[in-house]
């Protein structure tokens, strides 16, 4: 079993329910969600004029290989109705594979660690909530240093009872 970290986000419909549904679908014989971060509401980063996101990061134990895990998350996105009409646009669910153990993976279909994770407060803050001592597999630097260097990117923790 390997430990992997996934980032989940939603900015359409009942965002909290979308995340919970994705978590339920992630649970399968070869994937087990072991921990989840707090819920965060975050401003869109790339395409600014769209609804704000709810984001979480989860730690999973998996017997799947990285591309198998990626395929499983993409099937969940499709099953939940995600349509990729506008790049970086609104979405019911988005699931990104951030880290898979301490491995570095470079294929046309998958890059791990996630290539933009160091630029995203909505990834680093919940990830470090779960694993504050994590280091980037390529740079070997603490992820907390990358978070400290980020500017802007509004983010706030959402109490569970206040979610959607």
C-alpha positions as a printed Julia matrix, in Angstrom:
164×3 Matrix{Float64}:
   0.0    0.0     0.0
   1.2    3.5    -0.84
   0.2    6.79    0.7
  -1.06   9.36   -1.79
  -2.55  12.81   -1.42
  -5.45  14.06   -3.52
  -6.89  17.56   -3.84
 -10.65  17.82   -4.38
 -12.51  20.95   -5.41
 -16.03  21.95   -6.41
 -17.65  25.25   -7.36
 -21.0   24.2    -8.86
 -24.17  23.04   -7.14
 -23.98  21.9    -3.53
 -20.21  22.08   -3.24
 -19.98  20.31    0.13
 -22.2   17.46   -1.04
 -20.18  17.12   -4.24
 -17.01  16.65   -2.18
 -18.71  14.12    0.09
 -20.03  12.17   -2.9
 -16.55  12.07   -4.44
 -15.12  10.8    -1.14
 -17.72   8.03   -1.01
 -16.87   7.03   -4.59
 -13.14   7.05   -3.83
 -13.61   4.32   -1.23
 -13.08   0.98   -2.92
 -11.22  -2.23   -2.15
  -7.87  -0.81   -3.33
  -8.3    2.8    -2.13
  -9.03   3.88    1.42
  -9.36   7.49    2.56
  -7.4    7.62    5.82
  -7.64  11.34    6.61
  -9.22  14.49    5.25
  -8.43  18.14    5.81
 -10.79  20.81    6.97
 -13.07  22.33    4.37
 -11.82  25.54    2.77
 -13.56  28.11    0.59
 -11.18  29.58   -1.96
 -11.22  32.16   -4.7
 -10.73  30.94   -8.28
  -7.13  31.28   -9.46
  -6.91  30.96  -13.21
 -10.33  31.92  -14.53
 -11.34  34.56  -12.0
 -14.98  35.2   -12.95
 -16.63  32.06  -11.65
 -18.04  30.9    -8.3
 -15.68  30.32   -5.37
 -14.55  26.77   -4.66
 -14.8   24.43   -1.73
 -11.54  22.49   -1.42
 -10.18  19.67    0.69
  -7.11  17.44    0.59
  -7.32  13.78    1.49
  -4.72  11.21    2.36
  -5.38   7.79    0.87
  -3.78   4.4     1.23
  -3.86   2.68   -2.14
  -2.82  -0.54   -3.78
  -3.32   1.09   -7.19
  -0.43   2.26   -9.33
  -0.39   6.02  -10.04
  -2.0    5.83  -13.49
  -4.65   3.47  -12.12
  -5.41   5.96   -9.35
  -5.59   8.79  -11.9
  -7.99   6.73  -14.03
 -10.13   5.98  -10.96
 -10.38   9.69  -10.08
 -11.24  10.61  -13.67
 -14.01   7.98  -13.69
 -15.42   9.57  -10.53
 -15.35  13.01  -12.17
 -17.17  11.64  -15.22
 -19.71   9.74  -13.11
 -20.49  12.92  -11.18
 -21.11  14.82  -14.41
 -17.94  16.84  -14.85
 -17.72  18.41  -18.28
 -14.49  19.98  -19.49
 -16.01  22.74  -21.61
 -13.91  25.71  -20.44
 -10.28  25.17  -19.4
  -9.97  26.03  -15.67
 -13.7   26.77  -15.69
 -16.48  25.89  -13.25
 -16.76  22.25  -12.28
 -18.91  19.94  -10.2
 -15.8   18.09   -9.06
 -12.08  18.21   -9.71
  -9.73  15.59   -8.28
  -5.97  16.03   -8.64
  -3.27  13.56   -7.66
  -0.76  15.68   -5.73
   1.71  13.15   -4.34
   2.17   9.4    -4.55
   4.6    8.44   -1.84
   7.86  10.27   -2.52
   7.88   9.22   -6.16
   8.49  11.49   -9.13
   6.4   10.55  -12.16
   6.69  12.18  -15.58
   4.44  10.76  -18.29
   2.38  12.48  -20.97
  -0.76  11.72  -18.94
   0.47  12.24  -15.37
   3.0   14.38  -13.52
   3.62  13.78   -9.82
   4.19  15.81   -7.79
   1.4   17.89   -9.28
   3.18  20.54  -11.39
   1.24  23.53  -10.0
   0.84  22.51   -6.37
   3.55  24.88   -5.11
   1.63  27.86   -6.55
  -1.72  27.01   -4.97
  -2.66  28.03   -1.46
  -5.88  25.98   -1.78
  -3.67  22.89   -2.12
  -0.83  23.65    0.27
  -2.84  24.87    3.25
  -5.06  21.77    3.56
  -2.19  19.44    2.59
   0.02  20.85    5.35
  -2.86  20.58    7.79
  -2.65  16.81    7.25
   1.12  16.45    6.92
   3.01  19.53    8.18
   6.46  18.01    7.67
   6.03  17.06    4.0
   8.82  17.94    1.6
   8.56  18.35   -2.14
   9.96  15.19   -3.8
  11.84  17.17   -6.46
  13.17  20.23   -4.6
  13.39  18.47   -1.2
  12.24  21.76    0.35
   9.56  21.8     3.06
   6.14  22.49    1.55
   5.63  24.96    4.4
   8.29  27.17    2.76
   6.32  27.24   -0.48
   3.15  28.16    1.43
   4.94  30.96    3.3
   6.13  32.41   -0.02
   2.64  32.62   -1.56
   0.89  35.98   -1.72
  -2.8   36.61   -2.21
  -5.18  33.76   -2.99
  -8.01  34.26   -0.52
  -8.85  31.17    1.51
 -10.94  30.59    4.6
 -11.77  27.54    6.67
 -15.48  26.71    6.56
 -17.18  25.2     9.6
 -18.91  21.96    8.59
 -22.28  23.23    9.81
 -21.98  26.31    7.57
 -21.15  24.36    4.38
 -23.62  24.94    1.51
